[in-house]
């Protein structure tokens, strides 16, 4: 009898220890579970066109709530000042000039698999790295990285894709579908991609909602789907708003009746539609118990286009510029489990940093030979330390016959636009780039220009050109004209007289 009691007592101890161990393992698993990652990209959103960045006339309550309960980046840069190259850099972690993608793809870019009109396949997207790390991955919205099958999102690491492959799209289905059907009947084989049907994993769909609302709807559906899977998710939600054409819903326009300028009013309503969608997304995350462990990253692909309603104040310049307004963008991180709320991060960071940051959070192994131009900034974000203390963040775009260049190191920035002299600015005290300090600090200017020229040595010939004129100028030596761009001795003398 005593023996049985001892056996029972021993069994009870084993059971209790097992239960305790399971609970501990479960708790440990919850604490160490990789975060979901939701990357939200707007298209041509101005620096001052969200409430958390100081907008006075555009209300964005949902975005503001996320930003104010996370961390706002005041000096966030993208790697290129317009759409396609910026997106290529974001998803590959490379400057577009070093992988041959510094120009936008053509409208109606080739769907022929023999053509190379797309981001090179040897450049592994962040989505593929996360997919290989056990993430469920989805892309929703604008692609603009290649229309041929081999460049399709489903072949670049995305399990699920809903959206359009071109560089833009009209917003109201009842309007663009009529245009599409009419041109189809007329035998037009080159219908503008802004009118083409949206697709879901290579199959055409007949959309019925305003495009921004449709993309938000699909994001919500995918969040609910992800909750049923025993794995974290990565979602790349690429809105085309507020990119042209400027088209907004009547109920959204009414909210901004106080804005007299028609373009600005429509633009504001388009931004508000994104904000409304973000509210629905947050609600879905909370309902599926995924909110606390989801890192939400929000930014724009480049600066706002002030010819179409945007406001980049207090920055100088517009979309496409090497001035701050061309590639300094609104951005925040929100992650309740990890990031303290109500913070601002003033040190410069780059969209190139998102790839290595996400890979580190996912405990991913990078592909052999994969080069990244950014860095994992999460430790710096959490500790409020400078990621690029003695390093530079670059921007360069090819113009007809010259290069526009911007490069920042700490508090200082150099800029050259067109054939104007190089400009050196203390960007911390002179965010509007009004004063040229090159004459006062010629050695600093020369060192930064020299370093930037050195960066261009890694560039390759573009894989495609946006226009025949660009290609002609490149082939006959009128572009990229690096020697002329980075010649500084005479330009310093000019700067000293300003």
ROLUM-29139 format. One record per atom (N, C-alpha, C): z, y, x. Coordinates in steps of 0.02 Angstrom, whole numbers, plus 50000, padded with zeros to 5 digits. Atoms other than C-alpha are relative to their C-alpha. Layout:
residues N
ZYX
...
//
This chain:
residues 498
500004994050041
500005000050000
500005006350043
499964994349953
500485011650141
499325001150034
500644999749967
498835007350223
499485003649957
500474996750047
497845012550067
500135007549994
499834992850004
498805028850056
499755003850060
500244996849938
498395032650237
499245000850000
500734999750005
496565028550207
499785005549952
500174994850049
496515039550051
500125007050028
499844993549971
497355053650144
499475001950052
500524998749949
496095051950286
499345001949968
500624998350035
494645051950163
500025007149971
499914993350028
495345067550079
499905005350053
500064995149945
495465076450246
499265000750020
500714999949982
493665071550288
499605004049950
500364996550054
493055077850119
500135007550004
499834992949995
493995094250136
499675003350060
500324997349940
493345096850313
499255000749990
500724999750013
491575092950255
499825005849955
500124994450046
491675105150109
500085006650037
499874993949962
492425118350223
499435001550048
500554999149953
491065115450351
499365002249966
500594998150038
489705116650220
500035007349978
499914993050020
490425133050155
499885004650059
500084995849940
490515139850331
499285000550020
500705000049982
488735134550366
499605004249951
500344996050051
488165142050201
500105007450011
499844993049988
489055158250239
499635002550061
500344998149938
488335158550415
499255000849987
500714999750016
486605154950346
499835006549964
500124993950037
486735169550225
500035006150045
499914994249956
487335181250361
499425000650050
500524999949948
485945176350482
499304999249971
500655000950031
484515174550357
499545005850019
500484994849983
482965183850412
499885004649940
500104995550056
482655199350308
499294999449971
500664998650028
481215201650187
499775006650030
500284993849973
480055215150250
499465002649952
500484996850045
479135226850131
499745006350034
500324994449966
477925238550220
499555003649950
500364996050051
477305252250103
499635005750035
500424995149967
475855263050162
499645004249947
500404995550042
475175278350072
499395002350039
500644998249970
473455285450106
499925007749997
500094992749995
473305303650165
500595003949968
499414996650027
475075308250110
500245005350049
499784994649957
475625325150177
500724999550021
499335000249971
477165327350284
500525002949952
499524996650044
477975338850155
499894998449927
500175001750069
477395329849998
500444994749969
499485004350029
478955319449965
500665003950003
499384996250004
480655325949915
500434999350062
499565001049942
481565318250063
499755003650062
500264996049944
480445328450179
499925007349981
499984992950017
480695344750088
499525002549947
500474997650052
479405345249948
500365004049947
499714995750052
479765359149825
499674999149932
500365000450064
478455355549693
499824992949979
500135007050017
478185336549700
500664996349998
499375003750007
479635326249635
499884992650013
500065007149983
479875308849708
500704996949999
499315002250003
481585302949646
500124992950026
499905006949977
481345284349683
499964999650076
500065000049928
480755287149860
500595003750032
499444996149973
482105300149889
500644995850000
499395004150004
483455288049833
500014994850055
500055004849945
482835274949956
500115003450067
499964996449936
482655287550097
500725002450013
499324997249992
484355295450066
500534994750008
499545005649990
485175278350066
499784995650058
500235003449941
484285273250224
499995004850059
500074995649942
483675282150379
499315003250000
500624996350001
482335295650382
499805001750072
500274998549934
481235297450536
499645006849997
500284993350003
480845315750567
499415000850048
500544999649950
479655312450714
499644993350005
500375006350002
478655297250660
499255001550006
500714999049988
476865296150723
499614993649985
500455005750003
475415284950681
499545000350061
500385000449937
474215279450818
499325003249998
500654996750006
472675288250751
500025004449938
499934995350055
472405303050634
499554998849939
500335001750063
471285294450506
500004992549987
499865006450034
471215278850399
499924993550040
500125006649973
470385263650476
500324998750068
499685001249934
470925265550659
500764999849996
499274999950007
472705269650605
500244993349973
499815006550030
472795253750499
499904994350049
500125005149949
472035243250637
500574999950050
499454999649953
473375249450755
500654997549970
499395002150034
474755246550629
500074992449999
499965007350010
474325228250600
499904996050064
500105003649937
473825223750779
500525001950052
499534997649949
475135233850873
499665002950061
500384997449944
473775241150984
499685006649982
500404994150010
472985258051006
499284998049985
500675002150022
471275257350922
499485000550055
500494999149946
470365263451078
499994994150048
499985005549952
470925248351180
499744993549970
500285006150032
470285235651052
499325001449969
500684998450021
468665244751009
499925002149928
500044998350071
469085251150834
500185007349986
499784993150011
469235270250848
499615003849946
500384996950053
467985273850709
500124996349934
499975003150066
468085270750522
499404995349990
500565004250021
467045256550455
499585003749949
500454996850049
465545261850352
500214998249929
499955001950070
465625262450164
499524994349990
500415006050009
464925245750105
499894996450067
500065003349936
465285238150275
499784992749991
500345006450005
464425221750313
500454994249978
499655006150020
464955205650227
499684993950033
500335005249963
463885195650347
500464997550055
499525002849952
464975184050451
499745000150071
500274999549933
463785185950598
500115006950031
499884993249975
464195204450613
500735000650023
499334999049974
465715210850705
500305006649974
499734994050030
466125225150587
500694998749971
499315001250020
467985221950582
500444999450061
499525000449945
469555221250688
499924993250034
500135006349964
469255208050825
500494994549983
499585005750019
469905190850781
500504998150054
499535001749946
470725189050951
500645004149995
499394996050011
471955202650897
500384997249941
499615003350053
473275193150800
500415005149962
499644995250042
473965203150654
500744998249996
499295001250010
475825205150626
500124995049944
499945004650056
475575195650464
499964992850022
500085006949975
475015180150559
500624997850038
499395001649962
476525180850674
500584998549952
499465001150048
477705182250525
499874993749958
500185006250037
476765168650430
500184993950041
499845005649956
476955157150580
500764999250009
499275000349994
478825161350579
500334997849935
499725002650062
479025154450403
500035004949943
500014995050053
478725170150300
499444998649950
500524999650050
477785170550136
499705007050005
500314993549984
476515184550165
499505002049946
500484997450048
475515195550048
499775007050019
500294993349991
474375210650060
499755002349932
500204997250065
474085221949911
499725006950011
500294993349997
472895236649900
499415000650046
500574998249957
471715244750023
500014995950065
500065004049939
471075234350170
499675004250055
500364995649953
469725244050268
500014997550072
499965002849933
469805232050416
499474994750011
500555004849994
468235221750388
499894996349935
500165003150065
467345214850234
499714993050007
500275006749990
466565199250310
500554994749990
499495005250013
467435182750265
500494998950058
499555001449944
468125180450441
500535005450010
499524994549994
469005197350429
500445000849937
499654999450064
469685194350254
500764999250009
499275000549994
471575196550229
500264992849999
499785007050003
471755178050184
499894996450066
500135002949934
471075174250358
500345003750057
499634996249949
472205186750447
500754999449991
499285001350004
473885179450402
500325001649934
499724998550066
474085183950218
499884994349952
500065005450049
474445169950095
499695002449936
500244997450064
474045181149949
499715007050010
500314993449995
472885196149932
499755002349932
500274996950061
472525207749786
499825007250018
500184993249984
471535223649809
499255000950009
500714998649986
469895230549878
499915000550076
500115000749928
469115228250049
499765006450034
500294994049970
468335245450074
500515005350017
499574994549977
469015262250127
500295004349944
499744996150055
469395268949954
499774997049934
500205002550066
469215266349767
500155005149947
499844996050059
469095275649604
500594996949964
499355002150026
470675274449499
499994997449929
500005001950070
470185272049317
499474994549987
500485005550010
469385254949277
499475001549947
500484998750053
468585261049117
499435004550023
500524995649973
467605273649222
499594996450054
500385002849944
467155264449383
499644993549980
500335006150021
466725248149293
499335001449966
500634998050033
465385257049189
499485001750053
500474998149946
464615264349347
499764993850036
500185006149964
464645247449432
499504995949960
500445004150043
463845238249285
499315003249992
500644996450006
462505251649266
499584999150063
500385000649938
462025250949449
499794992850013
500165007149993
462065232049446
499374998449959
500585001250043
460815231749301
499375003250029
500574996449970
459705244049396
499774996750064
500205003649940
459625231949542
500225003050065
499744996949939
460585242549665
500404994950040
499675004949958
461105231149808
500515003250047
499524996449957
462135244449897
500465004549959
499544996350043
463385249649765
500605002350041
499444997349961
464725260849837
500634995949987
499415004450007
466315250949870
500555003149957
499514996750044
467325263749770
499944997649927
500125002250069
466575255949612
500034992449993
500025007350003
466655237449656
500624997249965
499425003250031
467795225449561
500544998650053
499465002149956
469505222149637
499974992450005
500015007349992
469835204549698
500704997350011
499385003749987
471225191849705
499814993750038
500155005849957
471055179549850
499274997849993
500725001349998
469155180949857
499674999349932
500295000550066
468905180449669
500035006849965
500024993650035
468355195849572
500464999949939
499584999350059
469565202049439
499785006349962
500164994150040
469285214049296
500665003649985
499384996250006
470695226549316
499995004249937
499964996050062
471305235849162
500465006150008
499524994649991
472625247649233
499775005050053
500064995049948
472585263749333
500194996750066
499945004049939
472425257349511
500695000250031
499334999649970
474095263749577
500494995749961
499565004150042
474995255749430
499854992650009
500205007149992
474005239649455
500284997250065
499745002449936
474515238449638
500764999249997
499285000750008
476335241549593
500174993849959
499905006050042
476215228149458
499944993650041
500115006049959
475525215549581
500564999150051
499445000549953
476905219749705
500624997149966
499435002650039
478225216549571
499914992549987
500135007250013
477395199949525
500114995850062
499945003849938
477355194649706
500724999650024
499285000149984
479175199349733
500354994549960
499705005250043
479645188149587
499784993050022
500255006449975
478545174249655
500374998150065
499675001349936
479335175949828
500724997649990
499305001950013
481075174149753
500074992549985
499985007250016
480635156349700
499874995650061
500155003849940
480165151349876
500615000050046
499435000549955
481435145550003
499815002750069
500194996749938
480815157750134
499995007549988
500054992850008
480845176450166
499285002249989
500684997650011
479345187150121
499855006150043
500274994049970
478275200050210
499455002549954
500514997150043
477275211650098
499745006450031
500354994049978
475995224550155
499695003249938
500214996650061
475795236250007
499665006650019
500394994249976
474395248550047
499695003649941
500284995950053
474165261249909
499415004150026
500534995349980
472555271349911
500175007149979
499774993350019
473465286049832
500375003250058
500394995350041
473385300649856
499315001750029
500674999149973
471695298349943
499515001749944
500524998450049
470175305549854
499654993549978
500074994350046
469465304749725
500675001749967
499384997750032
470855315249649
499964998449926
500015002350070
471155306049485
500714997949981
499315001550021
472805305449392
500044998949924
499885001250071
473485299749224
500255006349965
499824994050037
473725312849089
500765001149997
499274999250005
475585309249070
500315002250066
499754997949934
475835311649257
499805007350013
500224993149992
474825327749257
500455004849963
499574995750040
475935334849121
500665001750035
499384998849963
477455333049235
499935005550051
500114995049948
476645345149356
499585005949974
500374994550031
475945357949235
500165006750032
499804993749968
476885371349334
499595001450063
500424998949941
475685368949481
499325002649977
500614996750025
474235380849453
499364997150031
500595002649966
473025373849583
499844993049974
500195006350032
472065359549501
500054994150049
499985005449951
471875349149660
500724998250017
499305001249982
473705351249705
500364996549942
499675002950059
474245346849527
499804992549994
500235006950005
473175330949524
500294995850057
499715003349941
473745326249699
500744998449988
499295001050014
475565328449647
500114994349950
499955005350051
475305317249495
499854993150030
500175006349966
474535303849607
500594997650043
499425001849959
476035304249724
500564997549954
499495001950048
477185303149573
499894992949974
500155006850023
476285287249516
500234994950052
499745004349947
476705279349684
500764999549994
499274999950005
478515284649662
500244995849941
499825004050059
478595277049488
499944992550016
500105006949981
477905260849558
500554997550045
499455002049956
479235260649693
500644998749960
499425001250043
480545261849556
499974993049969
500095006750029
479835246149474
500114994550053
499935004849945
479805237249642
500744999150017
499285000549986
481635241349677
500354996149945
499705003650056
482095235149504
499874992550007
500175007149991
481195218649539
500404996950057
499605002549944
482085216749706
500724998749980
499315000850023
483765219249623
500064994249951
499975005450050
483385207449479
499954993150032
500105006549966
482905193649601
500494999150058
499485000449948
484405196849715
499725000150071
500314999449934
483285201449861
500075007050029
499984992949981
483675220049871
500395001250064
499554998449944
485115220049996
499724997650066
500265002649937
484195209650125
499265001250007
500704998149992
482505218150112
499955006650038
500164993949963
481945230650243
499385003149969
500564996250027
480845243450157
499815005450050
500264994949955
479765253750274
499455003849962
500484995850036
478805268250197
499715005250047
500334994949959
477525279350284
499305001349974
500704998550016
475785286950273
499564997750058
500455002349947
474255281050369
499795005650047
500164994249959
473945298650435
500255006249964
499784993850033
474285316850394
499625001449936
500324998150063
473845324650228
499375004150012
500634996249997
472125332050196
500095006449960
499844993950037
472455350250154
499395002949964
500584998150040
470675351950086
500024996549931
499965003750063
471195340049946
500724999749975
499364999450034
472905345949890
500634998650040
499415002049962
474065340250030
500345006050034
499604994949966
475435350150118
500354996750059
499695002849940
475945346250297
500545004750030
499514995249974
477185360750317
500624996450026
500184994249958
477895365150441
499524998450056
500445002249946
476625355850545
499335003749998
500674997149993
474995363050608
499484994549993
500555004650003
473385354450562
499984995649939
500145004150058
472695341750440
499774993150022
500275006749986
472075323850428
499425000550050
500535000149950
470985319950579
500155004050062
499844995749943
471815332450696
500464996750050
499515001949950
472745329750858
500605004749998
499414996150015
473905343550798
500494995649961
499495004150032
475525337150723
499814998049929
500175001450069
474845338250546
499504994449991
500495005350005
473535325250586
500304993050004
499755006949990
474645310750636
500764999450003
499285000550009
476485314950613
500134999149925
499995002050070
476995306950449
500724999249973
499355001650029
478445305050327
500144992550006
499835007149992
479365288650357
500754998949991
499295001950003
480995279850315
500064992450005
499795007050004
481875263050336
500564999649948
499455001250047
482975256250196
500174992650002
499785007049995
483995240250219
500764999949991
499274999650015
485715239550134
500434995550045
499605004649960
486295224550236
500105002350072
499994998549928
486005233050402
500045007550016
500084993049982
485645251750397
500475004449959
499554995350034
486955264850357
499595005349964
500394995350040
486405277150224
500135007250022
499924992949987
486125295650242
499895002250071
500114998449930
485515295650421
499315003050012
500654997649977
484115304750511
499914998050072
500165002149932
483255298750668
499485004950026
500424994549978
482515313350764
499574998350061
500405001849942
481825304350916
499304997749979
500685002250018
479935301150918
499934992450000
500175007150006
479345283950862
499274999549979
500705001050017
477635276450829
499924994249950
500165005650044
476875265350695
499864993750040
500105005749956
476455254050842
500644996050010
499355003349990
478315250050850
500174995049945
499815004350056
478325241250682
499854992750014
500175006949984
477445225550745
500554996650041
499475003449962
478705221450883
500685000249966
499364999650036
480155227150773
500044994549948
500015005350051
479655215450631
500034993150033
500005006549966
479315201250752
500704998250025
499325001349975
481055203050827
500474998349942
499585001450058
481875203450655
499874993049973
500185006750025
480935187550608
500124994650052
499885004749944
481425179450774
499354996350016
500675002949990
479555176550800
499844999250074
500285000949934
478705169950953
499305003050000
500664996949997
477225180851000
499494995250029
500525004349972
475565172251034
499925001250075
500114999449928
475185168851216
499475005350015
500474994749981
474365183951295
499985006049954
500004994450046
474735195451149
500325006150032
499754993749972
474925213351212
500185004649942
499794995150050
475875226251110
500115006750034
499934993349972
475835244951139
500635003549977
499384997250024
477435248451043
500604995950025
499395003549980
479215242151057
500464998949941
499505001350051
480625234950954
500505005850000
499574994150002
481535250750899
500644999049959
499425000850042
482845243050785
500665001250037
499374998449964
484225243250920
500115007450008
499944992849992
483855261650951
500185003449934
499874997250066
483855265450765
500744999149981
499305001550018
485555257150741
500495003750044
499544996849953
486305265250895
499865007550009
500214993049994
485415282250877
499875001850073
500204998649932
484665281551051
499245000750004
500714998249994
482965287051114
499584994150024
500425005849979
481635273151120
499525001750057
500524998149952
480375283051225
500255005450047
499674994949959
481505292251346
499545003150052
500454997449947
480255293851490
499284997949989
500675002450016
478705287551401
499665004649950
500394995750044
477325295451299
499724996249941
500345002650060
476625292751126
499355004049994
500664996849994
474755296351119
499615000249934
500504999650053
473395301550999
499355002650030
500664997649978
471535303251036
499494998149948
500575001550043
470025304650924
499375002950030
500644997849974
468205306250968
499685004849950
500394995350039
467305321650905
499294999950027
500684999649975
465475325850928
499995003850066
500074996949935
465385328951114
500655001450037
499364999049965
467245329851156
500544995749968
499435003650028
468935322151125
500545004949979
499394996550019
470415329151030
500594995650021
499465003949971
472025323751114
500685003149985
499304997950006
473895324651077
500434994750033
499555004949968
475295316651177
500705003150003
499314997550001
477185318351161
500444995950047
499485003149957
478575314851285
500645003949989
499374996650013
480325319051227
499895006349957
500064993750036
480385337351173
499335003350009
500614996549981
478685341351244
499384996449974
500645002750023
476915339251179
499435003950031
500624996849978
475205342751251
499474998749946
500535000550050
473715345851138
499375003450026
500644996649989
471885349351164
499534998349943
500455000850056
470705351951018
499355003750016
500644996949985
468865355251046
499975002350072
500054997249932
468505366251196
500545005250014
499444995449988
470115375951180
500404997750061
499595002049942
471325376151329
500534994949979
499425004350012
472655362851345
500605004249980
499424996450024
474215368051254
500624995850012
499355003349990
475995363451304
500505003349954
499544997550051
477295365151167
500674996350005
499355003250012
479155362051154
500024998549925
500115001750071
478895352850991
500654999849960
499354999950034
480755352350952
500175007049975
499844993150019
480945371250949
499405003749969
500614996850025
479145375350901
499574994749964
500325005450036
478655362150773
499315001949974
500654997650024
477195372950714
499495000950055
500454999449942
476395372750889
499695006950005
500254993149999
476255391550894
499955002950070
499994997149933
476665395351076
499754995150052
500245004049944
475775388951230
500435001350061
499544999449943
477035385751368
499684997450065
500345002749942
475725379051489
500015004550060
499984995249945
475705394851593
500685000450033
499324999749974
477595394451613
500194993550036
499835006549970
477695375851653
499364996250018
500645003349983
476015371451735
500084993050028
499905006749970
476735356651830
500134994849946
499865004750055
477385348651671
499354998549962
500645000950036
475715351551584
499544995450040
500455003949959
474735344451730
500214992750003
499755006949996
475845328951743
499864996349935
500115003450065
475705325151556
499264998849987
500725000950008
473815327851555
499764994350044
500195005349954
473635316651707
500204993149974
499765006350027
474675303051626
499574997849940
500415001550058
473635304051468
499304997650020
500665002249974
472005302751565
500054992950026
499905006749974
472705287351650
500014994949943
499995004550058
473005279751478
499304998249977
500685001350024
471145281351437
499634994850042
500335005049957
470705269551580
500004993149968
499975006550033
471175255051466
499524999749940
500434999850059
469905260351332
499364995850011
500635003649997
468365250051291
499495003549955
500534997250043
466695254651211
500124997949928
499895001850071
466875255451021
499544994349978
500395005750026
466285239850930
499505002349947
500464997050047
465455250950800
500115007550000
499964992750005
465135269450767
499935001849926
500034998150071
465355278750604
499315002649981
500664997350015
463665287050617
499524998650058
500515000949948
462025285250712
500065005550052
499924994549953
462365302150790
500554998550051
499455001949955
464025296050862
499754995050052
500235005249955
463175280850936
499515002950051
500494996949956
461755291351008
500355004250054
499644995849953
462975303451089
500384995850051
499645004549954
463975289151163
499514997050051
500485003449957
462435280551233
499685004750051
500314995549951
461735296151315
500525003950040
499494997249955
463415300951393
500345006349975
499664993950026
463925315651282
500694998549971
499335002450017
465425305551225
500134993950044
499384996650019
466795301651270
500185006150041
499904994049959
466715315151405
500735000950023
499314999849978
468435310951477
500115005050057
499904995549943
468165320851637
500055007249977
499974993250026
467825336751541
500645001249960
499404999450042
469245333651420
500625000950042
499385000049961
470545330851555
499975004350063
500044995249945
469965344051679
500475005849983
499484995350020
471445355851686
500095006150044
499844994549954
471415367551836
499815006849970
500214993750030
470415381351750
500365001349934
499684999350065
471235377851584
500725002450006
499324997549988
472975380651656
499995007550012
500064992849987
472395397551718
499905003949935
500104996850066
471795401651542
500645000149961
499385000550038
473425395651468
500515005150025
499514995349970
474425406751588
499895007149976
500144993350024
473565421951516
500145001049927
499884999650072
473995417851336
500705002449984
//
